[in-house]
Amino acid sequence: MGFSVSASAAIIFISFLMVAGTLYTAWDNTYTNVQAAQEYWYEMRLSRLHFDVSDISVTASGASDIDVTFKYRGQTLTGGIAILHNGDYVSSVDLGYLIPGKSYTVTVTNGADTSGNTNYVLLGFDNGCTLLIEYYYDTGTSTYKVGPYYIQCPTEVS
């Protein structure tokens, strides 16, 4: 005795429905991932377009460290910052979120140089933008002076 034609057709139909359900779920998950990636890309692109800082200052912090203070004027951004001093990696800090209009301070260990030579601090932000600050110690006033600063944000060819 064998299966009837209707039982065989029912098994094939159920198998087809299971395959279709699995394929739909896979397609839906892929589509969701693509949408999330596009949204992330747009947010990253906007944060790079609107990235800006102002009111930069450098002050002594102890005998060998300096504090770099800046006002963030861009779009809200996660606050991970990598710090380089004169081309050498110093540390990373997490400031939570960078909120527009708020001032932030990061400490650069061993950044104090009272010789009057020009020094550089590079702050690398989570969105790929960097802030390069030129500063020197003014021996006449015994304070740090900020020279020009440069903001660079990566762009890609579209």
Residue frames as qw, qx, qy, qz and C-alpha x, y, z in Angstrom:
[[0.000, 0.889, 0.459, 0.000, 0.00, 0.00, 0.00],
 [0.445, 0.183, 0.012, 0.877, 1.27, 3.42, -0.79],
 [0.020, 0.419, 0.302, -0.856, 0.36, 6.96, -0.05],
 [0.399, 0.722, 0.565, 0.018, -2.56, 8.39, -1.78],
 [0.418, 0.491, 0.218, 0.733, -2.08, 11.18, -4.28],
 [0.232, -0.866, -0.161, -0.412, -3.78, 13.70, -2.02],
 [0.731, -0.645, 0.019, 0.222, -1.54, 12.79, 0.95],
 [0.696, 0.033, 0.203, 0.688, 1.57, 13.16, -1.24],
 [0.179, 0.686, 0.245, 0.661, 0.30, 16.49, -2.54],
 [0.472, -0.859, -0.130, -0.149, -0.37, 17.64, 1.03],
 [0.771, -0.426, 0.091, 0.465, 3.21, 16.74, 2.08],
 [0.525, 0.286, 0.256, 0.760, 4.67, 18.57, -0.92],
 [0.071, -0.813, -0.263, -0.515, 2.44, 21.60, -0.27],
 [0.616, -0.781, -0.062, 0.077, 3.40, 21.72, 3.43],
 [0.742, -0.176, 0.165, 0.626, 7.09, 21.42, 2.48],
 [0.328, 0.550, 0.279, 0.716, 6.66, 24.28, 0.01],
 [0.311, -0.880, -0.189, -0.306, 5.05, 26.44, 2.72],
 [0.735, -0.595, 0.031, 0.325, 7.90, 25.69, 5.14],
 [0.629, 0.096, 0.236, 0.735, 10.53, 26.62, 2.53],
 [0.097, 0.720, 0.290, 0.623, 8.64, 29.79, 1.62],
 [0.504, -0.849, -0.143, -0.076, 8.36, 30.76, 5.30],
 [0.748, -0.395, 0.116, 0.521, 12.08, 30.19, 5.85],
 [0.487, 0.321, 0.293, 0.757, 13.02, 32.18, 2.74],
 [0.109, -0.845, -0.275, -0.446, 10.71, 35.04, 3.73],
 [0.624, -0.761, -0.050, 0.167, 12.26, 35.21, 7.21],
 [0.698, -0.155, 0.214, 0.666, 15.77, 35.21, 5.76],
 [0.294, 0.552, 0.333, 0.706, 14.85, 37.93, 3.25],
 [0.312, -0.884, -0.243, -0.250, 13.16, 40.03, 5.94],
 [0.687, -0.617, 0.038, 0.381, 16.21, 39.80, 8.25],
 [0.593, 0.097, 0.288, 0.746, 18.52, 40.75, 5.38],
 [0.081, 0.733, 0.342, 0.583, 16.33, 43.70, 4.44],
 [0.492, -0.857, -0.155, -0.003, 16.27, 44.86, 8.08],
 [0.709, -0.391, 0.143, 0.570, 20.07, 44.66, 8.28],
 [0.429, 0.361, 0.340, 0.755, 20.45, 46.63, 5.05],
 [0.154, -0.852, -0.303, -0.399, 18.05, 49.30, 6.33],
 [0.624, -0.747, -0.046, 0.228, 19.96, 49.54, 9.63],
 [0.664, -0.111, 0.237, 0.700, 23.26, 49.88, 7.76],
 [0.232, 0.600, 0.346, 0.683, 21.84, 52.65, 5.56],
 [0.362, -0.887, -0.222, -0.182, 20.49, 54.50, 8.57],
 [0.705, -0.543, 0.068, 0.451, 23.87, 54.22, 10.35],
 [0.557, 0.186, 0.306, 0.749, 25.65, 55.48, 7.21],
 [0.019, 0.774, 0.322, 0.545, 23.31, 58.51, 6.96],
 [0.535, -0.836, -0.118, 0.042, 23.76, 59.34, 10.65],
 [0.717, -0.320, 0.173, 0.595, 27.54, 59.04, 10.33],
 [0.409, 0.435, 0.347, 0.723, 27.55, 61.20, 7.20],
 [0.177, -0.872, -0.259, -0.376, 25.44, 63.90, 8.90],
 [0.644, -0.723, -0.022, 0.249, 27.63, 63.87, 12.01],
 [0.650, -0.079, 0.248, 0.714, 30.68, 64.41, 9.80],
 [0.223, 0.630, 0.363, 0.649, 29.04, 67.22, 7.82],
 [0.311, -0.853, -0.155, -0.388, 27.99, 69.09, 10.96],
 [0.781, -0.334, -0.252, 0.463, 31.08, 68.37, 13.09],
 [0.198, 0.752, -0.104, 0.620, 32.44, 71.54, 14.68],
 [0.625, -0.496, -0.394, 0.457, 34.22, 72.68, 17.85],
 [0.131, 0.809, -0.035, 0.572, 35.07, 76.09, 19.30],
 [0.437, -0.803, 0.225, -0.338, 36.48, 77.77, 22.41],
 [0.912, 0.050, -0.310, 0.265, 39.59, 75.58, 22.56],
 [0.186, -0.865, 0.374, -0.279, 41.95, 76.12, 25.46],
 [0.809, 0.092, -0.497, 0.299, 44.97, 74.36, 26.92],
 [0.367, -0.800, 0.268, -0.392, 45.82, 74.65, 30.62],
 [0.243, 0.395, -0.833, 0.300, 48.35, 73.03, 32.91],
 [0.842, -0.366, -0.123, -0.376, 47.13, 70.11, 34.98],
 [0.877, -0.411, 0.143, 0.204, 49.78, 69.16, 37.47],
 [0.344, -0.684, 0.445, 0.465, 53.49, 69.11, 36.71],
 [0.240, -0.231, 0.785, 0.522, 53.47, 67.04, 33.52],
 [0.256, 0.481, 0.824, 0.156, 49.90, 66.98, 32.19],
 [0.133, 0.070, -0.124, -0.981, 47.66, 69.42, 30.32],
 [0.366, 0.498, 0.723, -0.310, 43.91, 69.76, 30.03],
 [0.006, 0.059, 0.537, 0.842, 42.40, 70.44, 26.62],
 [0.271, 0.505, 0.630, -0.525, 38.95, 72.03, 26.80],
 [0.035, -0.036, -0.576, -0.816, 36.65, 72.51, 23.82],
 [0.519, 0.305, 0.392, -0.695, 33.01, 73.31, 23.15],
 [0.284, 0.148, 0.883, 0.342, 31.30, 70.78, 20.91],
 [0.341, 0.420, 0.055, -0.839, 29.05, 72.40, 18.30],
 [0.253, 0.125, -0.804, -0.523, 28.11, 69.47, 16.07],
 [0.751, -0.211, -0.367, -0.507, 25.41, 66.83, 16.09],
 [0.717, -0.485, 0.415, -0.280, 24.98, 64.58, 19.15],
 [0.663, 0.465, -0.587, 0.017, 27.71, 61.95, 18.97],
 [0.901, -0.367, -0.177, 0.146, 29.05, 59.09, 21.08],
 [0.148, -0.956, 0.240, -0.084, 31.91, 60.42, 23.15],
 [0.898, -0.185, 0.186, 0.354, 34.80, 58.05, 22.51],
 [0.248, 0.940, -0.235, 0.009, 37.98, 60.04, 21.92],
 [0.890, -0.015, -0.017, 0.454, 41.48, 58.79, 21.11],
 [0.139, -0.972, 0.134, 0.132, 44.26, 61.18, 22.18],
 [0.826, 0.220, 0.012, 0.519, 47.61, 61.55, 20.42],
 [0.238, -0.932, 0.089, 0.259, 50.34, 63.95, 21.52],
 [0.026, 0.751, -0.556, -0.354, 53.04, 64.92, 19.01],
 [0.608, 0.364, -0.618, -0.339, 52.19, 61.81, 16.98],
 [0.205, 0.123, -0.937, 0.255, 52.30, 59.33, 19.88],
 [0.569, -0.481, -0.557, -0.366, 49.20, 57.58, 21.22],
 [0.091, -0.389, 0.545, -0.737, 48.47, 58.72, 24.77],
 [0.208, 0.167, 0.862, -0.430, 45.10, 57.28, 25.79],
 [0.231, -0.390, -0.651, -0.609, 41.41, 56.95, 25.04],
 [0.159, 0.120, 0.573, -0.795, 38.56, 58.47, 26.98],
 [0.110, -0.481, -0.797, -0.347, 34.82, 57.92, 26.90],
 [0.073, -0.008, 0.241, -0.968, 32.80, 61.06, 27.58],
 [0.388, 0.425, 0.711, -0.404, 29.45, 59.32, 27.16],
 [0.432, 0.684, 0.510, 0.292, 27.78, 61.48, 24.53],
 [0.254, -0.115, 0.069, 0.958, 28.94, 64.77, 23.06],
 [0.119, 0.773, 0.608, -0.139, 26.03, 67.20, 23.29],
 [0.346, 0.588, 0.208, 0.701, 25.96, 70.36, 21.13],
 [0.170, -0.827, -0.011, -0.536, 26.83, 73.53, 23.05],
 [0.781, -0.623, 0.042, 0.009, 28.47, 71.73, 25.96],
 [0.180, 0.794, -0.566, 0.128, 32.15, 72.04, 26.92],
 [0.985, -0.138, -0.082, 0.060, 34.36, 69.00, 27.48],
 [0.102, -0.829, 0.547, -0.055, 37.82, 68.54, 28.95],
 [0.978, 0.072, -0.159, 0.117, 40.32, 65.76, 28.23],
 [0.450, -0.792, 0.386, 0.144, 43.64, 65.32, 30.02],
 [0.764, 0.547, -0.318, 0.127, 46.77, 64.70, 27.99],
 [0.793, -0.556, 0.135, 0.210, 49.30, 62.89, 30.15],
 [0.630, -0.290, 0.310, 0.651, 52.88, 64.11, 29.78],
 [0.414, 0.724, 0.402, 0.377, 51.68, 66.89, 27.49],
 [0.222, -0.956, -0.011, 0.192, 53.24, 69.73, 29.47],
 [0.720, 0.192, 0.110, 0.657, 56.20, 71.34, 27.70],
 [0.172, -0.928, -0.164, 0.288, 57.35, 74.67, 29.10],
 [0.588, -0.184, 0.337, 0.712, 60.22, 75.11, 26.63],
 [0.232, 0.639, -0.043, -0.733, 58.15, 77.29, 24.29],
 [0.049, -0.132, 0.844, 0.518, 58.28, 74.74, 21.46],
 [0.635, 0.073, -0.191, -0.745, 55.19, 74.08, 19.39],
 [0.240, -0.028, 0.958, -0.156, 53.31, 70.91, 20.36],
 [0.500, -0.017, -0.491, -0.713, 50.34, 69.13, 18.81],
 [0.400, 0.067, 0.816, -0.411, 47.38, 67.26, 20.27],
 [0.387, 0.003, -0.657, -0.647, 45.17, 65.20, 17.97],
 [0.492, 0.075, 0.661, -0.561, 41.73, 64.17, 19.21],
 [0.234, 0.013, -0.823, -0.517, 40.10, 61.38, 17.18],
 [0.547, 0.014, 0.351, -0.759, 36.32, 61.14, 17.56],
 [0.567, 0.108, 0.805, -0.140, 33.97, 58.15, 17.12],
 [0.642, 0.673, 0.274, -0.246, 32.64, 59.40, 13.78],
 [0.797, 0.261, 0.227, 0.496, 36.13, 59.44, 12.26],
 [0.169, 0.920, -0.005, 0.352, 36.66, 63.20, 12.52],
 [0.708, -0.186, -0.265, 0.627, 39.86, 64.55, 14.04],
 [0.100, -0.988, -0.039, -0.111, 40.75, 67.78, 15.77],
 [0.744, 0.111, -0.163, 0.638, 44.42, 68.79, 15.54],
 [0.255, -0.962, -0.094, -0.017, 45.38, 71.49, 18.05],
 [0.612, 0.383, -0.248, 0.646, 48.65, 73.38, 17.91],
 [0.443, -0.886, -0.099, -0.096, 49.79, 74.91, 21.20],
 [0.586, 0.352, -0.386, 0.619, 52.89, 76.31, 22.88],
 [0.523, -0.654, -0.383, 0.390, 53.94, 77.60, 26.28],
 [0.187, 0.848, -0.003, 0.496, 54.31, 81.38, 26.49],
 [0.649, -0.138, -0.444, 0.602, 57.24, 81.92, 28.85],
 [0.055, 0.325, -0.093, 0.940, 56.38, 85.62, 29.22],
 [0.564, -0.354, -0.002, -0.746, 52.90, 85.01, 30.65],
 [0.130, -0.210, 0.930, -0.272, 53.55, 81.45, 31.93],
 [0.691, 0.278, 0.441, -0.501, 50.44, 80.15, 30.18],
 [0.451, 0.106, 0.792, 0.396, 49.69, 77.87, 27.27],
 [0.351, 0.505, -0.104, -0.781, 48.57, 79.54, 24.04],
 [0.686, 0.329, 0.649, 0.027, 46.51, 77.78, 21.39],
 [0.043, -0.336, 0.515, 0.787, 47.64, 78.30, 17.84],
 [0.579, 0.161, -0.379, -0.704, 45.63, 77.28, 14.82],
 [0.526, -0.024, 0.821, -0.221, 43.49, 74.17, 14.99],
 [0.349, 0.234, -0.661, -0.622, 42.34, 71.94, 12.17],
 [0.702, 0.104, 0.556, -0.433, 39.24, 69.78, 11.79],
 [0.280, 0.301, -0.771, -0.486, 39.30, 66.90, 9.34],
 [0.726, 0.095, 0.529, -0.429, 36.47, 64.50, 8.61],
 [0.296, -0.095, 0.851, 0.422, 36.69, 61.58, 6.19],
 [0.633, 0.444, 0.043, -0.633, 34.63, 61.62, 3.04],
 [0.552, -0.013, 0.799, 0.236, 34.10, 58.88, 0.54],
 [0.193, 0.194, -0.548, -0.790, 33.47, 58.80, -3.16],
 [0.533, 0.284, 0.689, -0.401, 29.86, 57.98, -3.90]]
